[in-house]
């Protein structure tokens, strides 16, 4: 299906561009002269921009279709990735990251909503495959970033990323735009769900009590997502600095740490459909949270570089499918608005993470700060188990 391939390309370019930015964070930190806490506040710009946009994107998807919103948000994302390299201060960096975050938040809600429609049409649990494309893009973006980190300035590297990303957006965007015009899955977000689509359950009559139960479960799914996006954001923003400043890694090796994390997430998500079909929603979430917690304990406390890298890989493998499962389930329950609501709550983890870890690193150490990632992954596992009755029957 051409629409599925084009949508997969948007997930991939999202991860590619985002990873390309995060591996240059140490260079931009040095360029701006920011302390860890000031950098944490500046990085908050990505999350603030994303969360503000997410609150609007669900409605935009219902009005204009998920495919069109995906294309426009993707263009904003790749067009703004070059901006942070021109920041001269932490305040300026935060302002520029607001724009980047707006594109990131918009494309994530729109693309996930489109993916929910396609999953419903295909009647197969393929949501993790889209997120595997995101992780694969992140792995490639981080790997290339590590290769050029010592050869190209951040400004040149991110400008090249923007140009390459825009080429993908234009190419894949034409397919998505046409499929919307033909009444493809992008149109279903406007309110006409495909026959048999699980999103139709959100509109089924059931009274205020049923709607309240759905709203409660979407909020719980958002909380679980929050606990894991905190970890994903921490790995993106702080893994390279931890390897470089705490363990003495070179710039290239430090970038490779995030690439390894992204590789593990890719492997986890490529096998995620099979894992979900075999274990079911609850057990997949519990296992993922528990493995993520163990991996981050190892990554944060490891005395050697190679052991920290093993911990990063286990963290990526554990967290890989938690976010796609929660967002996919929210979409089954409440359509694009469910995706938007769970995503907005979920990305609160990225909102809190950069600031919390930055201040904790100033007060204690970066290694100690990263232990909060393990703690929240454990909370995700416990919450999933506590909600096992509802999660076992999300459509009820």
C-alpha positions in Angstrom: 0.0 0.0 0.0 1.5 3.3 -1.1 -0.1 5.3 1.7 1.5 3.0 4.3 4.9 3.3 2.7 4.6 7.1 2.5 3.5 7.2 6.2 6.4 5.0 7.2 8.7 7.5 5.4 7.3 10.3 7.6 8.0 8.3 10.8 11.5 7.6 9.6 12.3 11.2 8.7 10.9 12.3 12.1 13.4 10.0 13.9 16.2 10.9 11.5 15.9 14.6 11.9 15.3 14.5 15.7 18.4 12.3 16.2 20.5 14.5 14.0 19.7 17.4 16.3 20.2 15.6 19.6 23.7 14.3 18.7 24.7 18.0 18.3 23.5 19.1 21.7 27.0 18.9 23.2 28.3 21.2 20.5 25.4 23.7 20.9 25.8 23.6 24.7 29.5 24.6 24.3 28.5 27.2 21.7 26.0 28.9 24.0 28.1 28.4 27.2 25.0 27.0 29.0 25.2 25.3 32.4 23.4 21.9 32.7 20.4 23.6 34.3 20.3 26.4 31.7 20.6 23.8 29.0 17.7 21.8 30.5 15.5 24.9 30.5 16.4 25.6 26.9 15.7 22.1 25.9 12.3 22.6 27.5 11.4 24.6 24.3 11.1 21.4 22.3 8.6 19.9 24.7 6.6 23.2 25.2 6.3 23.7 21.5 5.3 20.0 21.1 2.7 19.9 23.8 1.0 23.2 22.7 0.8 21.9 19.2 -0.5 18.5 20.2 -3.5 20.1 21.9 -4.6 21.5 18.6 -3.5 18.8 16.2 -6.3 16.3 17.0 -8.9 18.8 16.0 -7.0 19.8 12.9 -6.8 16.2 11.9 -10.6 15.8 12.3 -11.2 18.9 10.1 -8.5 18.5 7.4 -7.5 14.8 7.5 -4.5 13.2 9.2 -2.5 13.0 6.0 -2.6 16.7 5.1 -1.7 17.7 8.7 1.2 15.1 8.7 2.6 16.7 5.5 2.4 20.3 6.8 3.8 19.4 10.3 6.6 17.4 8.7 7.6 20.3 6.6 7.8 22.6 9.7 9.8 20.0 11.5 12.5 19.5 8.9 12.6 23.2 8.0 13.3 24.2 11.5 16.0 21.7 12.5 18.8 24.0 11.3 17.7 26.9 13.6 19.2 25.7 16.9 22.8 25.7 15.5 22.5 29.5 15.2 21.6 30.2 18.8 24.0 32.5 20.7 22.6 32.0 24.2 20.5 29.5 26.2 17.5 31.9 26.0 17.8 32.1 22.2 18.2 28.4 21.9 15.0 27.8 23.9 13.1 30.2 21.6 14.3 28.5 18.4 13.5 25.1 19.9 9.9 26.2 20.4 9.5 26.2 16.6 11.2 22.8 16.2 9.1 21.4 19.0 5.9 22.6 17.3 6.7 20.6 14.1 7.8 17.6 16.2 4.5 17.6 18.2 2.3 18.1 15.2 3.8 15.4 13.0 3.7 12.9 15.9 0.0 13.3 16.6 -1.0 13.5 12.9 1.2 10.6 11.8 0.0 8.4 14.8 -3.6 9.2 14.0 -3.1 8.2 10.4 -1.4 5.0 11.6 -4.3 4.2 13.8 -6.6 4.5 10.8 -4.4 2.2 8.7 -4.1 -0.4 11.5 -8.0 -0.4 11.7 -8.2 -0.9 7.9 -5.6 -3.7 7.8 -7.0 -5.4 11.0 -3.5 -6.3 12.1 -1.4 -5.0 15.0 1.2 -3.2 12.9 1.4 0.0 14.9 4.9 -1.0 16.3 6.2 -1.2 12.7 5.6 2.5 12.2 7.5 3.3 15.3 10.2 1.0 14.2 10.7 3.3 11.2 11.0 6.2 13.7 13.7 4.3 15.6 15.5 3.2 12.4 15.5 6.8 11.3 16.9 7.8 14.7 19.6 5.2 14.5 20.7 6.3 11.0 20.5 10.0 12.0 22.6 9.4 15.2 25.1 7.2 13.4 25.7 9.7 10.6 25.8 12.5 13.2 28.6 10.6 15.0 30.5 10.1 11.8 30.4 13.8 10.9 30.6 15.3 14.5 34.4 15.8 14.3 34.3 17.0 10.6 31.3 19.3 10.1 30.1 22.2 12.3 26.7 21.8 13.8 25.4 24.6 11.5 26.5 22.8 8.3 25.4 19.3 9.5 21.9 20.5 10.5 21.4 22.5 7.3 22.2 19.3 5.3 19.7 17.4 7.5 17.0 20.0 6.7 17.6 19.8 3.0 17.5 16.0 3.0 14.5 15.9 5.2 12.6 18.3 3.0 13.2 16.1 0.0 11.7 13.1 1.8 8.7 15.2 3.0 8.0 16.5 -0.6 8.3 13.0 -2.1 6.3 11.1 0.5 4.0 14.0 1.1 2.7 13.9 -2.5 1.5 10.4 -2.0 -0.2 11.2 1.3 -1.9 14.3 -0.1 -3.3 12.4 -3.1 -4.6 9.6 -0.9 -6.5 12.1 1.2 -8.0 13.6 -1.9 -9.1 10.1 -3.0 -10.8 9.5 0.4 -8.0 7.4 1.8 -7.3 6.9 5.4 -6.3 10.5 5.9 -9.9 11.4 5.3 -11.3 9.1 8.0 -9.9 11.3 10.7 -12.4 13.9 9.8 -15.1 11.9 11.3 -15.9 9.1 8.9 -14.1 6.2 10.2 -13.6 3.2 7.9 -16.1 0.4 8.4 -15.1 -1.8 11.2 -12.4 0.6 12.3 -11.7 0.5 16.0 -11.9 4.2 16.2 -15.6 3.9 15.7 -15.9 2.6 19.2 -15.3 6.1 20.5 -18.5 7.3 19.0 -20.6 4.3 20.0 -23.5 5.1 22.3 -22.8 4.2 25.9 -23.8 7.1 28.1 -21.8 9.4 30.2 -20.5 6.6 32.3 -19.0 4.8 29.4 -17.4 8.0 28.0 -16.0 8.7 31.5 -14.5 5.2 31.6 -12.9 5.7 28.2 -11.6 9.1 29.3 -10.1 7.6 32.4 -8.4 4.8 30.5 -7.0 7.3 27.9 -5.5 9.3 30.8 -3.9 6.2 32.3 -2.4 5.3 28.9 -1.1 8.9 28.7 0.5 8.4 32.2 2.2 5.2 31.1 3.4 7.0 27.9 4.7 9.9 30.0 6.8 7.6 32.1 8.5 6.2 29.0 8.8 9.4 26.9 10.7 10.8 29.9 13.2 8.1 29.3 13.3 8.5 25.6 13.8 12.3 26.0 16.5 11.7 28.6 18.4 9.4 26.3 18.1 11.9 23.4 19.2 14.9 25.4 21.6 13.5 28.0 23.1 10.2 26.9 25.8 11.8 24.8 26.7 14.1 27.6 26.8 11.3 30.1 29.1 9.2 28.0 31.4 12.2 27.2 31.5 14.0 30.6 31.0 11.1 33.1 32.9 8.3 31.3 35.3 10.3 29.1 34.1 9.1 25.7 35.0 11.0 22.5 32.3 13.0 20.6 31.9 10.2 18.0 31.6 7.5 20.6 29.2 9.6 22.7 26.9 10.0 19.7 27.1 6.2 19.1 25.6 5.7 22.5 22.3 7.2 21.3 22.6 5.3 18.0 22.9 2.0 19.9 19.8 3.0 22.0 17.9 3.7 18.7 19.1 0.5 17.2 17.7 -1.5 20.2 14.4 0.4 19.9 14.3 -0.4 16.2 14.8 -4.1 16.8 12.2 -4.1 19.6 9.7 -2.3 17.4 10.3 -4.5 14.4 9.4 -7.5 16.6 6.7 -5.5 18.4 3.7 -6.8 16.5 4.7 -10.4 17.2 5.3 -9.5 20.9 2.0 -7.8 21.2 0.1 -10.6 19.5 1.8 -13.2 21.8 1.8 -11.4 25.2 -1.2 -9.0 24.9 -1.3 -5.4 25.9 -0.8 -5.6 29.6 2.1 -8.1 29.7 3.9 -6.3 26.9 3.7 -3.0 28.8 4.8 -4.6 32.1 7.7 -6.4 30.5 8.8 -3.3 28.6 8.7 -1.1 31.6 10.6 -3.6 33.8 13.4 -4.1 31.2 13.7 -0.4 30.6 14.1 0.2 34.4 16.8 -2.5 34.7 18.6 -1.2 31.6 18.7 2.4 32.8 20.0 1.4 36.2 22.9 -0.3 34.5 23.5 2.5 32.0 23.5 5.2 34.7 25.6 3.4 37.3 28.0 1.5 35.0 31.7 2.3 35.8 32.9 1.5 32.3 31.8 2.7 28.8 31.0 -0.6 27.3 28.7 -1.6 30.3 26.9 1.8 30.0 26.3 1.0 26.3 24.9 -2.4 27.2 22.5 -0.6 29.6 21.5 1.9 26.9 20.7 -1.0 24.6 18.6 -2.8 27.2 16.8 0.5 27.9 15.9 1.0 24.2 14.7 -2.6 23.9 12.5 -2.3 27.0 11.0 1.1 26.2 10.6 0.3 22.5 6.9 -0.7 22.4 5.4 1.0 25.4 4.7 4.3 23.6 3.3 2.8 20.4 1.1 0.4 22.3 -0.4 3.1 24.6 -1.0 5.5 21.7 -2.5 2.8 19.5 -4.8 1.7 22.3 -5.9 5.3 22.9 -6.7 5.6 19.2 -8.8 2.5 19.3 -10.7 4.0 22.2 -11.3 7.6 21.1 -9.9 8.1 17.6 -7.6 11.1 16.8 -8.7 13.0 19.9 -7.7 9.9 22.0 -4.3 10.0 20.2 -3.9 13.7 20.8 -4.9 13.4 24.5 -2.7 10.5 25.3 0.2 12.0 23.3 -0.2 15.4 25.1 0.0 13.7 28.5 2.7 11.4 27.3 5.0 14.1 26.0 4.7 15.7 29.4 7.6 13.3 30.1 9.7 15.1 27.6 8.4 18.4 29.0 9.6 17.6 32.6 12.6 15.5 31.7 15.1 18.0 30.4 14.5 20.4 33.2 14.4 17.8 36.0 17.6 16.0 34.8 19.4 19.3 34.3 18.8 20.5 37.8 19.4 17.1 39.4 22.7 17.0 37.5 23.7 20.4 38.9 22.7 19.3 42.4 24.0 15.8 42.4 25.5 14.3 39.2 24.2 13.4 35.8 24.5 9.7 36.6 22.2 10.2 39.6 19.8 12.3 37.6 19.5 9.5 35.0 18.2 7.1 37.8 14.9 8.9 37.6 14.5 7.3 34.1 14.7 3.9 35.7 12.2 4.9 38.5 9.6 6.1 36.0 10.0 3.0 33.8 9.2 1.0 36.9 6.1 3.2 37.5 5.0 2.4 33.9 5.2 -1.3 34.6 3.4 -1.1 37.9 0.6 1.2 36.5 0.1 -1.2 33.5 -0.3 -4.1 35.9 -2.7 -2.2 38.1 -4.9 -1.4 35.1 -4.7 -4.9 33.6 -8.4 -5.5 33.7 -9.2 -2.4 31.5 -6.2 -2.8 29.3 -7.1 -6.4 28.6 -10.4 -5.2 27.0 -9.7 -1.7 25.6 -12.6 -1.7 23.3 -15.2 -2.4 26.0 
